[in-house]
Amino acid sequence: MNKPGYRTELKHIITEMDAQLIRNRVKPIMQRDSHCGSDGKYFIRSLYFDTPEDKALHEKIDGVSIRDKFRIRLYNYDSSLIRLEKKSKVNGSALKTSVILSKEQTEAIIEGKYDFLVTMQIPICQEFYLKLCLEKLQPKVIVDYDREAYICPWGNVRVTIDTDLRTSIGSCHLFDFQSINTQSMRSGFCILEIKYDHFLPDFIRDLVQLNNCMATAVSKYVACRIITE
């Protein structure tokens, strides 16, 4: 059983044909996420932070079972809702904590002017401040993709299909939407994620079951970092 607040995460790299099969299965059963637009998707952009020695990158590649990483995220090119997020992983379970930042606060952090964080009296902000000071966290890579998401209240299940994974070249500025970007995943493939609290209902497990599909340690952060190195 997961620790309080932690969720199980299963990730698979699947083909676009498999993705269409899963769409056809879940649409009649699961509710579409409210963030989705008229095309059934929404855009996610994340700016990931890491140490000068790339601690988070190497911990993921090496399979370290307990690890953290920080990112700043926005949706649908909208700078009115920006989140600072800490993603903690313990084996196959994940805990995400977040706080809303203004565009001005976000720009200040990117520019290295982050002293205001320590005065916010919010644990995630104070921890991020300490990491910025002591571990010299710095912006490392932009990760962009399009997501379609389906939810189910039983088990608090969330099924997402992420397509068009890409990263900016030569820019780590969250609000630079004109920078050149490049694909970070082979054409014809996408990422399936299944997240749940304490149990995954059997009927949903059956809906997302694919032949010869194994859970994998795929990481959007790692995929985009490898492309930009």
PyMOL commands that set and color helices and strands:
alter all, ss='L'
color gray80, all
select helices_A, chain A and resi 16-26+55-62+103-110+115-119+123-134+202-207+220-228
alter helices_A, ss='H'
color red, helices_A
select strands_A, chain A and resi 7-15+31-32+42-50+66-75+78-90+93-101+138-152+157-168+181-183+189-196
alter strands_A, ss='S'
color yellow, strands_A
deselect
rebuild
show_as cartoon
